[in-house]
Amino acid sequence: MSNSRIAVIGAGLMGHGIAYIFASAGYKVALHDAHAPTLESAPRRIESLFELLGTDKAGLANLEYHADIATAVANADFVFEAVAEKPEVKQAVFAKLDECAPVNAILATNTSAIPIREVGKVVKKQQRVIGTHYWNPPHLIPLVEVVQAEFTSQDTVDRTMALLTGVGMSPVHVKKDIPGFIGNRLQHALKRECIALVANGVCDAETVDKVVKEGFGARLAVIGPLEQSDMVGLGLTLDIHKVLIADLDRTPGPDPFLVEKVAKGETGMAVGQGFRKWTPEQAAEVRTRLNKFLVDAARNKAKRS
């Protein structure tokens, strides 16, 4: 694996972080982006990640930048696509990869929710196509959902899991190609109930966030939901479900409360109003708080390893 050559397609928000992960671990990385300004700014943005995490800048020498996708993938063993979250855009990239990448190269798509079969259906040798859902920002969050579509070979799964483990990521095997995979299904199931609580007047958005952060959310980083159920006993979980499950939100489709918010232009921090009102200072404080937490966690992990 240490000799594997990596290509990353897309140098934006996710792609430059993915490129950093492999370059800092000693892999040769070819980074491509069709948008010239994005590609031109990538070296500076990647160098800032080395500085942020205190990584040896010698890893910068492992990076090459290519405006031509065929050149970028010509010798790749693994190709990680990280372009816009639109099926047609990803399919166009994979059609090009099918044409230009080595026939045995693994082709991985970074998508949050699009089924892998939709992205990979344009590839002739579909057993080499796999999903690798990195979380944003990928250089700070170690989890990667490795999604096996019905056509993905076990060898492709095994090689991808081994590669990611070897660079310090934490891959999990998603055995069925379902929309949203695992993480986003869980995240948006929670959001669905959160929105319903506010829409139905049970509480305001500030209260929902406080309950999550200072209640059960405080333990989620160290004990998962099913671990916690096993800890307290499944009998208690069953008793609670008998009372609660039938009363959980079952609105078909997006909640009308959310739809109305978007229609009114109340789309969040950027405009000062979403589920909550935001001043620029409040929005900046949240972003700073989140980034500091993730950076501290990543640095502590690096010290332990």
Backbone torsions as a table, in degrees:
resi	resn	phi	psi	omega
1	MET	NA	-33.2	-174.7
2	SER	-63.4	-19.4	179.5
3	ASN	-96.5	1.6	-178.6
4	SER	-64.9	140.7	177.9
5	ARG	-101.6	133.0	-172.5
6	ILE	-110.7	137.4	169.5
7	ALA	-122.1	138.0	177.3
8	VAL	-121.5	125.9	-178.6
9	ILE	-105.3	110.3	-175.3
10	GLY	111.2	116.2	-176.1
11	ALA	-108.5	21.2	-177.2
12	GLY	-82.7	-145.7	-174.1
13	LEU	-51.7	-48.3	-177.9
14	MET	-88.4	-42.2	-172.2
15	GLY	-61.7	-41.6	-178.0
16	HIS	-69.5	-30.5	175.7
17	GLY	-69.6	-39.2	177.2
18	ILE	-64.8	-42.7	177.9
19	ALA	-59.9	-42.3	177.9
20	TYR	-58.8	-45.0	-177.3
21	ILE	-53.3	-48.4	-176.2
22	PHE	-77.6	-40.0	-180.0
23	ALA	-64.3	-40.1	-179.4
24	SER	-69.2	-21.5	178.6
25	ALA	-91.0	2.2	174.5
26	GLY	100.3	5.3	-179.6
27	TYR	-88.0	146.5	171.8
28	LYS	-76.1	128.1	-173.9
29	VAL	-127.3	128.4	173.0
30	ALA	-106.9	120.1	-176.9
31	LEU	-109.7	130.6	-179.6
32	HIS	-125.1	143.6	168.4
33	ASP	-148.9	135.3	-178.4
34	ALA	-75.0	-17.5	-179.6
35	HIS	-93.6	109.4	-171.6
36	ALA	-55.3	-46.6	-179.8
37	PRO	-60.8	-36.1	178.9
38	THR	-66.0	-43.0	179.3
39	LEU	-66.9	-40.0	-179.0
40	GLU	-64.8	-32.9	-178.7
41	SER	-85.8	-10.4	-175.3
42	ALA	-60.4	-44.4	-179.5
43	PRO	-57.3	-42.3	179.9
44	ARG	-66.4	-42.3	-178.8
45	ARG	-67.1	-37.5	179.0
46	ILE	-71.2	-39.8	177.3
47	GLU	-59.4	-36.5	179.8
48	SER	-65.2	-27.8	176.7
49	LEU	-71.5	-38.9	174.7
50	PHE	-59.4	-41.6	-179.8
51	GLU	-69.1	-42.6	-178.2
52	LEU	-59.5	-41.9	-174.2
53	LEU	-101.0	4.7	176.7
54	GLY	65.6	31.5	-178.6
55	THR	-85.2	147.4	178.9
56	ASP	-59.4	120.8	-176.6
57	LYS	-70.2	-4.4	174.3
58	ALA	-59.4	-25.6	178.9
59	GLY	-64.3	-19.2	178.5
60	LEU	-62.7	-27.3	-179.8
61	ALA	-69.7	-11.8	179.7
62	ASN	-82.5	-4.5	-173.6
63	LEU	-101.5	137.8	170.6
64	GLU	-125.5	150.4	-177.0
65	TYR	-123.1	130.3	-173.7
66	HIS	-133.5	128.9	173.9
67	ALA	-79.1	-22.0	-178.6
68	ASP	-100.1	121.7	-176.4
69	ILE	-65.9	-37.1	-178.7
70	ALA	-62.8	-39.8	177.7
71	THR	-66.3	-40.8	-177.7
72	ALA	-62.3	-36.9	-173.2
73	VAL	-102.3	1.5	-170.9
74	ALA	-55.7	-35.5	-176.8
75	ASN	-118.7	18.4	-172.6
76	ALA	-75.7	143.7	170.0
77	ASP	-95.5	-31.0	175.9
78	PHE	-133.0	134.8	174.7
79	VAL	-120.9	124.5	177.5
80	PHE	-109.4	114.2	177.8
81	GLU	-88.1	132.0	179.4
82	ALA	-141.2	56.0	179.1
83	VAL	-99.3	-170.4	-174.1
84	ALA	-57.1	147.5	-177.4
85	GLU	-79.1	60.9	178.2
86	LYS	-132.8	126.1	-176.3
87	PRO	-53.3	-43.2	-175.9
88	GLU	-67.4	-32.9	178.7
89	VAL	-69.9	-44.8	179.6
90	LYS	-66.3	-40.0	178.7
91	GLN	-62.2	-39.3	178.6
92	ALA	-63.2	-40.0	177.4
93	VAL	-65.0	-44.2	-177.6
94	PHE	-68.6	-31.4	174.7
95	ALA	-62.9	-39.1	178.5
96	LYS	-70.2	-39.3	178.0
97	LEU	-63.9	-37.8	178.6
98	ASP	-61.2	-30.8	-178.7
99	GLU	-83.7	-35.9	-168.1
100	CYS	-107.7	-30.4	-175.1
101	ALA	-77.7	153.0	175.7
102	PRO	-53.8	145.8	-172.0
103	VAL	-62.8	-24.5	-179.4
104	ASN	-100.6	4.3	178.5
105	ALA	-69.7	140.0	174.6
106	ILE	-80.6	132.4	-178.0
107	LEU	-110.5	112.9	-174.9
108	ALA	-114.3	134.3	176.6
109	THR	-107.2	130.8	174.9
110	ASN	-93.6	102.7	179.2
111	THR	-136.0	147.0	-179.1
112	SER	-85.7	-23.9	-172.9
113	ALA	-152.8	-21.2	-175.3
114	ILE	-68.0	129.3	177.0
115	PRO	-56.3	137.8	-176.9
116	ILE	-62.9	-34.2	-179.3
117	ARG	-61.1	-30.7	179.3
118	GLU	-70.8	-38.8	-179.5
119	VAL	-72.5	-41.8	-171.6
120	GLY	-88.3	-1.5	-175.0
121	LYS	-67.6	-14.1	179.5
122	VAL	-87.7	-3.9	-177.4
123	VAL	-94.4	135.0	-178.5
124	LYS	-68.2	-48.1	-179.2
125	LYS	-96.4	80.4	-168.9
126	GLN	-72.6	-15.1	179.7
127	GLN	-65.0	-16.2	-179.5
128	ARG	-94.8	3.5	179.9
129	VAL	-94.4	135.8	-177.9
130	ILE	-148.3	158.7	174.6
131	GLY	-97.8	136.7	171.8
132	THR	-131.0	95.3	-178.6
133	HIS	-88.0	98.9	172.1
134	TYR	-80.7	152.5	176.4
135	TRP	-99.5	149.5	-175.8
136	ASN	-89.1	125.9	-1.6
137	PRO	-87.2	136.5	-172.1
138	PRO	-65.1	-27.2	-179.6
139	HIS	-77.1	-9.0	179.8
140	LEU	-114.6	-23.5	-179.3
141	ILE	-109.8	116.4	-170.9
142	PRO	-76.5	-20.5	-174.6
143	LEU	-68.6	137.8	170.9
144	VAL	-134.2	125.4	175.6
145	GLU	-85.5	113.7	179.2
146	VAL	-95.0	108.7	-169.1
147	VAL	-101.8	120.9	180.0
148	GLN	-95.2	115.1	174.3
149	ALA	-82.3	171.5	-176.7
150	GLU	-62.4	-24.0	-178.6
151	PHE	-97.4	-6.9	-177.5
152	THR	-72.8	130.7	-179.2
153	SER	-77.5	155.9	177.4
154	GLN	-64.9	-33.6	177.7
155	ASP	-61.9	-40.1	177.4
156	THR	-62.7	-43.1	177.3
157	VAL	-60.6	-49.6	-175.6
158	ASP	-62.3	-44.3	-178.7
159	ARG	-66.1	-38.5	-179.7
160	THR	-69.0	-44.1	178.3
161	MET	-60.7	-42.9	-179.0
162	ALA	-65.6	-42.4	179.1
163	LEU	-59.8	-48.9	-176.8
164	LEU	-66.6	-40.1	176.7
165	THR	-61.3	-39.4	-177.0
166	GLY	-66.2	-22.9	179.0
167	VAL	-101.6	13.2	174.2
168	GLY	89.1	7.2	175.4
169	MET	-81.9	171.9	-178.6
170	SER	-121.9	82.8	-176.8
171	PRO	-78.5	144.8	172.6
172	VAL	-124.5	144.4	-176.5
173	HIS	-91.9	113.8	174.3
174	VAL	-94.0	112.7	-167.4
175	LYS	-85.8	-11.3	177.4
176	LYS	-130.8	139.7	-175.4
177	ASP	-86.6	81.2	-178.8
178	ILE	-111.7	148.6	-179.7
179	PRO	-56.5	131.5	178.5
180	GLY	84.7	-12.7	177.1
181	PHE	58.1	-127.8	-179.2
182	ILE	-104.0	-57.1	-172.1
183	GLY	-59.5	-47.2	-177.3
184	ASN	-74.2	-26.0	173.3
185	ARG	-65.6	-42.7	178.2
186	LEU	-67.2	-45.2	-177.6
187	GLN	-62.0	-42.8	-176.2
188	HIS	-83.5	-20.3	169.5
189	ALA	-64.6	-42.2	176.3
190	LEU	-64.7	-44.7	179.9
191	LYS	-62.1	-37.7	179.0
192	ARG	-57.6	-46.6	-179.0
193	GLU	-70.9	-36.9	177.3
194	CYS	-58.9	-46.6	-179.3
195	ILE	-64.0	-41.3	-179.7
196	ALA	-63.4	-39.0	179.2
197	LEU	-61.6	-42.7	179.2
198	VAL	-70.9	-45.0	-178.6
199	ALA	-60.9	-33.6	-177.9
200	ASN	-90.6	6.3	174.4
201	GLY	76.6	16.1	178.8
202	VAL	-69.5	-37.4	-179.8
203	CYS	-165.0	175.0	175.6
204	ASP	-95.5	173.8	-175.7
205	ALA	-63.7	-37.5	178.7
206	GLU	-59.1	-39.1	-179.3
207	THR	-68.0	-42.3	177.4
208	VAL	-56.3	-49.3	-177.8
209	ASP	-63.6	-38.6	180.0
210	LYS	-65.7	-41.9	179.8
211	VAL	-61.9	-42.3	-179.7
212	VAL	-68.4	-50.4	-174.2
213	LYS	-67.5	-40.8	-173.6
214	GLU	-101.3	-3.9	177.5
215	GLY	-106.0	-115.9	-175.1
216	PHE	-65.8	-25.0	179.5
217	GLY	-64.0	-26.3	-178.3
218	ALA	-63.6	-22.2	-177.9
219	ARG	-106.0	-6.1	-173.0
220	LEU	-66.2	-25.9	179.9
221	ALA	-72.8	-17.1	-176.9
222	VAL	-119.4	-15.1	177.1
223	ILE	-146.2	123.6	-177.9
224	GLY	-76.7	166.6	-177.3
225	PRO	-57.8	-40.3	-178.1
226	LEU	-79.0	-30.8	171.7
227	GLU	-60.9	-44.2	-178.4
228	GLN	-65.2	-37.8	177.3
229	SER	-63.8	-42.8	177.1
230	ASP	-64.1	-35.6	-177.7
231	MET	-66.4	-44.8	-177.8
232	VAL	-84.7	-16.1	-179.9
233	GLY	105.2	133.2	-176.8
234	LEU	-69.3	-20.9	176.1
235	GLY	-62.0	-41.2	177.7
236	LEU	-66.3	-42.6	178.1
237	THR	-59.1	-43.5	179.1
238	LEU	-63.8	-42.9	179.6
239	ASP	-60.9	-41.8	178.8
240	ILE	-66.2	-41.4	-179.6
241	HIS	-63.9	-35.2	179.1
242	LYS	-61.3	-31.9	179.6
243	VAL	-87.1	-37.2	-164.9
244	LEU	-97.2	-41.4	-167.5
245	ILE	-54.7	-44.8	-176.8
246	ALA	-64.8	-18.4	-175.8
247	ASP	-99.7	-3.1	178.2
248	LEU	-70.0	156.3	-176.2
249	ASP	-60.8	135.2	178.0
250	ARG	-131.2	28.6	179.5
251	THR	-57.2	125.4	178.4
252	PRO	-73.8	122.9	-178.7
253	GLY	81.2	-176.4	179.2
254	PRO	-59.3	144.4	179.8
255	ASP	-62.9	134.0	178.4
256	PRO	-55.0	-29.2	177.9
257	PHE	-62.6	-42.7	177.5
258	LEU	-68.6	-44.8	179.5
259	VAL	-58.2	-43.1	180.0
260	GLU	-65.4	-40.8	178.3
261	LYS	-57.3	-49.0	-178.7
262	VAL	-64.2	-42.2	-179.9
263	ALA	-61.3	-33.0	179.8
264	LYS	-83.5	-2.6	-179.5
265	GLY	83.0	10.2	179.5
266	GLU	-89.2	74.5	-168.3
267	THR	-101.7	5.9	173.4
268	GLY	129.2	-157.7	-173.3
269	MET	-56.5	-38.9	-173.9
270	ALA	-60.8	-28.7	-179.1
271	VAL	-110.0	2.3	176.2
272	GLY	87.3	-0.5	-179.4
273	GLN	-152.5	125.8	172.4
274	GLY	-139.0	-122.1	169.8
275	PHE	-69.8	-25.1	178.1
276	ARG	-128.6	161.3	172.9
277	LYS	-82.6	142.9	-177.2
278	TRP	-134.5	129.7	166.6
279	THR	-88.9	160.7	177.3
280	PRO	-57.1	-36.0	-179.3
281	GLU	-67.5	-41.7	178.9
282	GLN	-64.9	-42.3	179.0
283	ALA	-63.1	-42.9	-180.0
284	ALA	-63.8	-37.7	-179.4
285	GLU	-64.3	-39.9	179.0
286	VAL	-65.2	-46.0	-179.5
287	ARG	-62.6	-42.7	179.6
288	THR	-64.5	-42.7	-180.0
289	ARG	-61.8	-45.0	179.7
290	LEU	-64.6	-46.5	-177.6
291	ASN	-63.2	-41.8	179.6
292	LYS	-62.4	-42.7	179.9
293	PHE	-60.9	-46.3	-178.0
294	LEU	-68.7	-40.8	179.1
295	VAL	-64.8	-44.8	178.9
296	ASP	-60.1	-41.3	179.6
297	ALA	-64.9	-41.5	-179.8
298	ALA	-66.8	-41.4	178.8
299	ARG	-65.7	-40.4	178.7
300	ASN	-64.7	-37.8	177.7
301	LYS	-64.7	-41.6	179.9
302	ALA	-62.9	-37.3	179.3
303	LYS	-67.1	-34.9	-177.7
304	ARG	-76.0	-26.0	-175.6
305	SER	-90.0	NA	NA
